[in-house]
Amino acid sequence: MYEISVEKIQEYSPANEGSFLQTPFWGEFKAAHGWNLSRYLIKWVFTEERDDHDEGCHNPVNAQEEKPHNESEVNVLVRSFAKGAFSLAYIPLYPGLPFKCTDSKKIDSALEGDGETFLDEAPENADTQSIEFANLLQEIAFALKPYLPKNTICVRFDPDVVFEDPESRDNFNYGMNLISYADRLKVCKNNVDIQPPDSTLIDLNVSEDEILSRMKNKWRYNIGLSERKGVVIEKILGNDEKLSEKLDIFYELYKITSERDGIAIHGKKYYESLLKKSADEIALGKDVPLISLYLAKHEDDYLGAIITLNSKTESIYLYGCSSNVKRNLMPNFLLQWTAMKDAKAYGSLYYDMYGMPPTDDENHPMHGLYLFKTGFGGKNIHRCGTYDVRLNPVYKLATAGENLRAFWHKKVMKKIRGR
């Protein structure tokens, strides 16, 4: 179905656009914390005819070419587990769908019968190309296999496939599973998503007043309240002389949040190395993402903190934490607004809240997080989540242990701790 070539890149240049997960900066950072990084130039060309589509109208890369194709530099992260018994290869935010989807507004307009908009071709969406996409995942994984350790059990993808609502995403994933079963593919949906599949994106290509106007009234009020009550936001970069002191404050707040909300956190050195790596490389003149630590302070009390990543494409709310005191001062609202203004000034196109429940479900244990993040007026997105391509029979045994571990931490331990 595809012609695929893989070439290992020996030397690569810094990059500060696209998904941060696919920048050399982020790959190198993860390589300093247990992963092995390799970058590959992956090229694919779709080689078959599609009976129900005019493929010449659906080239996602270049409409002048006869065949849909793509060429990308890709981070591939490999890690060993169980004392080296097996390895896992992980590729974040790659690949996308092989064919360009028809604009949903054009489809809606045609279906409404306004008499002005017509579809001169079969509409293309994620569902119409699930067969091609499932095969693309498998063929990329098989093409990478010779470059991976022999004990690699799977290639794990977090594809860049986005949906406007969770129902469409769920239908796509269901169809992918059916196709994999029917065609005996080695592609399967993982029960645990690595990157958060659901998020909300705040558009930064408008004025600050417009960004504020899109927020809920209460959110604008809380930002102003926090300012009026004297909450001050401190911004710390990796080359700040007070970095160690401020990181101690951040980490104490993060431990409070971890205990309160039942979330796992890294060791303090993890966050310190991220901030320092960014500052050090920028100081050398490299065009890499900017990592910033923000702290909210009132009088002598630190009330909350966030860490963000700014690139030319996106600004990501990576980590956040808060104390259990003076929550009535709404420090988290002012933290986010300050980070958004800085991201806009930096030149990022949007601010990604990076992770939330998929729907406004009052019974969801993290419903409050959904309300908080969506109240800033962003556009909700829903990615398809994590897919594995099996390379080794040990895969089923290894993922059974992985699922058990996830169940233990997400269900059993939260029950034991009373959450």
C-alpha positions as CSV (number, residue, x, y, z in Angstrom):
1,M,0.0,0.0,0.0
2,Y,3.0,2.3,0.7
3,E,6.5,2.8,-0.4
4,I,8.4,3.7,2.7
5,S,12.1,4.6,3.2
6,V,13.8,5.2,6.6
7,E,17.1,7.0,7.0
8,K,18.8,7.6,10.3
9,I,19.8,11.2,10.8
10,Q,23.3,11.4,12.2
11,E,23.4,15.2,12.7
12,Y,20.3,17.4,13.1
13,S,19.7,21.1,13.6
14,P,17.6,22.7,16.4
15,A,13.9,23.2,15.6
16,N,11.4,25.4,17.3
17,E,8.2,24.8,15.5
18,G,5.6,22.1,15.0
19,S,4.8,19.7,17.8
20,F,7.2,20.2,20.7
21,L,7.2,16.4,21.1
22,Q,8.9,16.1,17.8
23,T,11.6,18.8,18.3
24,P,15.2,17.6,18.8
25,F,15.1,19.7,22.0
26,W,12.4,17.5,23.6
27,G,13.9,14.3,22.3
28,E,17.3,15.1,23.8
29,F,15.6,16.1,27.1
30,K,13.9,12.7,27.3
31,A,17.2,11.0,26.3
32,A,18.7,12.5,29.5
33,H,16.0,10.8,31.5
34,G,16.0,7.1,30.6
35,W,15.2,7.0,26.9
36,N,17.4,6.5,23.9
37,L,16.8,9.0,21.1
38,S,17.3,8.5,17.3
39,R,16.0,10.8,14.6
40,Y,14.9,9.4,11.3
41,L,13.9,10.8,7.9
42,I,10.8,8.9,7.1
43,K,9.4,9.1,3.6
44,W,6.2,7.4,2.4
45,V,4.2,7.4,-0.8
46,F,0.8,5.9,-1.2
47,T,1.0,3.6,-4.2
48,E,-2.6,2.2,-4.7
49,E,-5.7,3.4,-6.4
50,R,-8.8,4.1,-4.3
51,D,-12.0,3.0,-6.0
52,D,-14.3,5.4,-4.1
53,H,-12.1,8.5,-4.2
54,D,-10.4,10.7,-6.7
55,E,-7.0,10.6,-4.9
56,G,-5.6,13.4,-7.0
57,C,-7.9,15.8,-5.0
58,H,-6.8,14.5,-1.6
59,N,-3.0,15.0,-1.4
60,P,-2.2,16.3,2.0
61,V,1.3,17.5,1.0
62,N,1.2,18.8,-2.5
63,A,-1.8,18.7,-4.8
64,Q,0.5,18.8,-7.9
65,E,1.9,15.4,-7.1
66,E,0.2,12.3,-8.5
67,K,0.4,10.3,-5.3
68,P,-0.1,11.4,-1.6
69,H,3.2,11.4,0.1
70,N,5.0,12.7,3.2
71,E,8.5,13.4,4.3
72,S,9.2,14.1,8.0
73,E,12.1,14.1,10.5
74,V,10.9,12.0,13.4
75,N,11.9,11.5,17.0
76,V,11.9,7.8,17.9
77,L,12.5,7.1,21.6
78,V,13.4,3.6,22.8
79,R,13.5,2.4,26.4
80,S,14.3,-0.9,28.0
81,F,12.1,-2.5,30.7
82,A,12.2,-5.5,33.1
83,K,16.0,-5.2,33.5
84,G,16.5,-5.2,29.7
85,A,14.2,-8.1,28.9
86,F,12.3,-6.1,26.3
87,S,12.3,-2.7,24.7
88,L,9.6,-0.3,23.5
89,A,9.9,2.3,20.7
90,Y,7.7,5.4,21.1
91,I,6.8,8.0,18.4
92,P,4.8,11.0,19.7
93,L,2.5,13.1,17.5
94,Y,3.2,11.2,14.3
95,P,2.0,10.3,11.7
96,G,-1.1,12.3,10.5
97,L,-3.8,11.0,8.2
98,P,-2.6,10.1,4.7
99,F,-5.3,12.1,2.9
100,K,-6.5,15.6,3.5
101,C,-10.0,15.8,5.1
102,T,-12.7,17.7,3.4
103,D,-13.5,21.0,5.3
104,S,-16.4,20.2,7.7
105,K,-18.0,23.6,7.0
106,K,-18.1,22.8,3.3
107,I,-19.8,19.5,4.0
108,D,-22.3,21.1,6.4
109,S,-23.1,23.8,3.9
110,A,-23.7,21.2,1.2
111,L,-25.9,19.0,3.4
112,E,-28.0,22.0,4.4
113,G,-28.7,22.6,0.7
114,D,-28.0,26.3,0.5
115,G,-27.9,26.0,-3.3
116,E,-24.5,27.6,-3.5
117,T,-22.1,24.9,-2.1
118,F,-21.7,21.5,-3.8
119,L,-19.3,18.6,-3.3
120,D,-17.7,17.7,-6.5
121,E,-16.0,14.6,-4.9
122,A,-16.7,12.1,-2.2
123,P,-16.1,13.8,1.2
124,E,-13.0,12.7,3.0
125,N,-12.7,12.3,6.7
126,A,-10.8,10.1,9.2
127,D,-13.3,7.3,8.9
128,T,-13.0,7.1,5.1
129,Q,-9.3,6.5,5.4
130,S,-9.0,4.3,8.5
131,I,-7.9,1.3,6.3
132,E,-5.1,3.3,4.8
133,F,-4.1,4.8,8.1
134,A,-4.0,1.4,9.9
135,N,-1.7,0.1,7.2
136,L,0.4,3.3,7.4
137,L,1.1,2.7,11.1
138,Q,2.0,-0.9,10.5
139,E,4.2,-0.3,7.5
140,I,6.1,2.5,9.2
141,A,6.7,0.3,12.2
142,F,7.9,-2.6,10.0
143,A,10.2,-0.2,8.1
144,L,11.7,0.9,11.4
145,K,12.1,-2.6,12.9
146,P,15.7,-3.2,11.5
147,Y,16.9,-0.1,13.3
148,L,15.4,-1.1,16.6
149,P,16.8,-3.4,19.3
150,K,15.9,-7.1,18.6
151,N,13.9,-7.3,21.8
152,T,11.6,-4.4,20.8
153,I,8.0,-5.6,21.5
154,C,6.2,-2.8,19.7
155,V,6.3,0.6,18.1
156,R,4.0,2.9,20.0
157,F,2.4,5.8,18.2
158,D,0.6,8.9,19.5
159,P,-0.8,9.8,16.0
160,D,-1.5,13.4,15.1
161,V,-5.2,12.7,14.3
162,V,-7.6,15.2,15.7
163,F,-11.4,15.2,16.1
164,E,-13.9,17.9,16.9
165,D,-15.9,15.7,19.3
166,P,-15.1,12.6,21.4
167,E,-17.9,10.6,19.7
168,S,-16.2,10.9,16.3
169,R,-12.9,9.9,17.9
170,D,-14.5,6.9,19.5
171,N,-16.1,5.8,16.2
172,F,-12.8,6.1,14.5
173,N,-11.0,4.0,17.1
174,Y,-13.7,1.4,16.9
175,G,-13.4,1.2,13.1
176,M,-9.6,0.9,13.4
177,N,-10.0,-2.1,15.7
178,L,-12.4,-3.7,13.3
179,I,-10.0,-3.2,10.4
180,S,-7.1,-4.5,12.3
181,Y,-9.0,-7.7,13.2
182,A,-10.5,-8.2,9.7
183,D,-7.2,-7.6,7.9
184,R,-5.1,-9.4,10.5
185,L,-3.0,-6.3,11.1
186,K,-0.8,-6.0,14.1
187,V,-2.2,-2.6,15.0
188,C,-4.1,-2.2,18.3
189,K,-5.4,0.6,20.4
190,N,-3.6,0.8,23.7
191,N,-5.6,1.0,26.9
192,V,-3.4,3.7,28.3
193,D,-2.8,6.9,26.4
194,I,0.7,8.3,26.7
195,Q,-0.1,11.9,25.7
196,P,-3.3,13.5,26.9
197,P,-5.8,12.9,24.0
198,D,-8.2,15.7,25.1
199,S,-7.3,19.4,25.4
200,T,-8.4,22.9,24.6
201,L,-6.5,25.4,22.5
202,I,-6.7,29.2,23.1
203,D,-6.1,31.2,19.9
204,L,-3.4,33.8,20.4
205,N,-3.7,35.4,16.9
206,V,-6.1,38.0,18.3
207,S,-5.7,40.9,20.7
208,E,-5.5,40.4,24.4
209,D,-8.9,42.1,24.8
210,E,-10.3,39.5,22.3
211,I,-8.8,36.6,24.2
212,L,-10.3,37.9,27.4
213,S,-13.7,38.4,25.7
214,R,-13.8,34.7,24.8
215,M,-13.4,33.6,28.4
216,K,-16.4,33.0,30.7
217,N,-17.4,36.1,32.7
218,K,-16.3,34.5,35.9
219,W,-12.9,33.7,34.6
220,R,-12.3,37.4,33.7
221,Y,-13.6,38.4,37.1
222,N,-11.3,35.9,38.9
223,I,-8.2,37.2,37.0
224,G,-9.1,40.8,38.1
225,L,-9.8,39.6,41.6
226,S,-6.5,37.9,41.9
227,E,-4.7,41.1,40.8
228,R,-6.8,43.4,43.1
229,K,-6.1,41.2,46.1
230,G,-2.3,41.6,45.6
231,V,-1.3,38.2,44.0
232,V,2.0,38.7,42.3
233,I,3.4,36.4,39.5
234,E,7.1,35.7,39.4
235,K,8.7,34.3,36.2
236,I,11.8,32.2,36.5
237,L,14.0,30.9,33.6
238,G,16.7,28.3,33.8
239,N,19.5,30.8,34.1
240,D,18.0,32.7,37.0
241,E,20.3,32.9,40.0
242,K,17.4,32.0,42.2
243,L,16.4,28.9,40.2
244,S,17.2,26.4,42.9
245,E,15.3,28.3,45.6
246,K,12.3,28.8,43.3
247,L,12.3,25.2,42.2
248,D,12.2,24.1,45.8
249,I,9.0,26.1,46.2
250,F,7.6,24.7,43.1
251,Y,8.3,21.2,44.1
252,E,6.8,21.5,47.5
253,L,3.6,22.8,45.9
254,Y,3.8,19.9,43.4
255,K,4.0,17.4,46.3
256,I,1.0,18.9,47.9
257,T,-0.9,18.7,44.6
258,S,0.2,15.1,44.1
259,E,-1.0,14.0,47.5
260,R,-4.3,15.9,47.1
261,D,-5.2,14.8,43.6
262,G,-3.4,11.5,43.4
263,I,-1.1,12.3,40.5
264,A,2.4,11.0,39.8
265,I,5.3,13.5,39.6
266,H,9.0,13.3,38.6
267,G,11.9,14.0,40.8
268,K,12.9,17.7,41.2
269,K,16.0,17.2,39.0
270,Y,13.7,16.4,36.1
271,Y,12.1,19.9,36.1
272,E,15.4,21.6,36.9
273,S,17.1,20.0,33.9
274,L,14.3,21.0,31.6
275,L,14.6,24.7,32.6
276,K,18.4,24.7,32.5
277,K,18.5,22.9,29.1
278,S,16.3,25.5,27.5
279,A,18.2,28.5,29.0
280,D,21.6,27.0,28.2
281,E,20.8,26.3,24.6
282,I,19.2,29.7,24.0
283,A,22.3,31.3,25.5
284,L,24.3,29.5,22.9
285,G,22.2,31.1,20.2
286,K,20.1,27.9,19.4
287,D,16.5,28.3,18.3
288,V,14.8,26.0,20.8
289,P,11.6,26.2,22.9
290,L,11.6,28.6,25.9
291,I,10.8,26.9,29.2
292,S,9.4,29.1,32.0
293,L,8.5,28.6,35.6
294,Y,5.7,30.9,37.0
295,L,5.0,31.2,40.7
296,A,2.0,33.0,42.3
297,K,2.7,34.7,45.5
298,H,0.6,36.6,48.1
299,E,2.4,38.3,50.9
300,D,4.7,35.5,52.3
301,D,2.7,32.6,50.8
302,Y,3.3,30.9,47.5
303,L,-0.1,29.7,46.2
304,G,0.6,28.0,42.9
305,A,3.0,27.4,40.1
306,I,3.0,26.3,36.4
307,I,5.8,25.4,33.9
308,T,5.2,26.3,30.3
309,L,6.9,25.7,26.9
310,N,6.8,28.3,24.2
311,S,7.7,27.6,20.6
312,K,6.9,29.4,17.3
313,T,3.9,27.1,16.8
314,E,2.5,26.5,20.3
315,S,2.7,27.3,23.9
316,I,2.1,24.3,26.2
317,Y,0.9,24.3,29.8
318,L,3.2,21.4,30.8
319,Y,2.9,21.2,34.6
320,G,0.9,22.9,37.3
321,C,0.4,22.8,41.1
322,S,-1.3,24.7,43.9
323,S,-1.3,25.0,47.7
324,N,-4.2,24.4,50.0
325,V,-4.2,28.0,51.4
326,K,-5.8,31.2,50.1
327,R,-7.5,29.4,47.2
328,N,-10.1,32.2,47.4
329,L,-7.6,34.5,45.8
330,M,-7.8,32.6,42.5
331,P,-4.1,32.5,41.8
332,N,-4.4,29.8,39.1
333,F,-6.4,32.1,36.9
334,L,-3.8,34.9,37.0
335,L,-1.0,32.3,36.5
336,Q,-2.7,31.1,33.2
337,W,-3.5,34.6,32.0
338,T,0.1,35.8,32.6
339,A,1.5,32.7,30.7
340,M,-1.0,33.4,27.8
341,K,0.1,37.0,27.5
342,D,3.8,35.9,27.5
343,A,3.1,33.2,24.9
344,K,1.3,35.7,22.6
345,A,4.3,38.2,23.0
346,Y,6.7,35.3,22.2
347,G,4.8,34.6,18.9
348,S,3.1,31.3,19.7
349,L,0.0,30.6,17.6
350,Y,-2.0,29.1,20.4
351,Y,-1.9,28.1,24.1
352,D,-2.5,24.4,24.7
353,M,-4.0,23.6,28.1
354,Y,-2.7,20.0,27.5
355,G,-5.0,17.5,29.1
356,M,-8.5,17.4,30.5
357,P,-11.6,15.1,30.6
358,P,-13.2,14.5,27.2
359,T,-16.7,15.9,28.1
360,D,-18.6,18.1,30.5
361,D,-19.6,15.1,32.7
362,E,-20.4,16.1,36.2
363,N,-19.7,12.5,37.4
364,H,-16.1,12.5,36.0
365,P,-13.6,12.7,38.9
366,M,-11.8,15.5,37.2
367,H,-14.9,17.5,36.1
368,G,-13.5,20.6,37.9
369,L,-10.4,20.5,35.7
370,Y,-12.6,20.4,32.6
371,L,-14.5,23.5,33.8
372,F,-11.3,25.3,34.7
373,K,-9.5,24.7,31.4
374,T,-12.5,25.2,29.0
375,G,-13.5,28.4,30.8
376,F,-10.6,30.3,29.1
377,G,-12.5,30.2,25.8
378,G,-10.4,27.7,23.8
379,K,-11.4,25.2,21.1
380,N,-11.7,21.7,22.4
381,I,-9.8,19.0,20.5
382,H,-9.8,15.2,20.8
383,R,-6.9,13.1,19.5
384,C,-7.3,9.4,18.7
385,G,-4.9,8.3,21.5
386,T,-2.1,5.8,21.6
387,Y,-1.7,2.9,19.1
388,D,0.7,0.0,19.2
389,V,2.1,-2.0,16.3
390,R,3.1,-5.4,17.7
391,L,6.6,-6.7,16.7
392,N,7.1,-9.5,19.2
393,P,4.9,-12.2,20.8
394,V,6.0,-11.0,24.3
395,Y,3.9,-7.9,23.6
396,K,0.7,-9.3,25.1
397,L,2.5,-10.4,28.3
398,A,4.2,-7.1,28.7
399,T,1.1,-5.0,28.1
400,A,-0.9,-7.1,30.6
401,G,1.6,-6.1,33.2
402,E,1.3,-2.5,32.0
403,N,-2.4,-2.5,32.3
404,L,-2.2,-4.0,35.8
405,R,0.1,-1.3,36.9
406,A,-2.2,1.4,35.5
407,F,-5.2,-0.2,37.2
408,W,-3.2,-0.3,40.5
409,H,-2.2,3.3,40.5
410,K,-5.4,4.8,39.0
411,K,-8.0,2.7,40.8
412,V,-6.6,0.7,43.8
413,M,-4.2,3.3,45.2
414,K,-6.8,6.1,44.9
415,K,-9.3,4.0,46.8
416,I,-6.8,3.3,49.5
417,R,-6.0,7.0,49.8
418,G,-9.6,7.9,50.0
419,R,-10.1,9.5,46.6
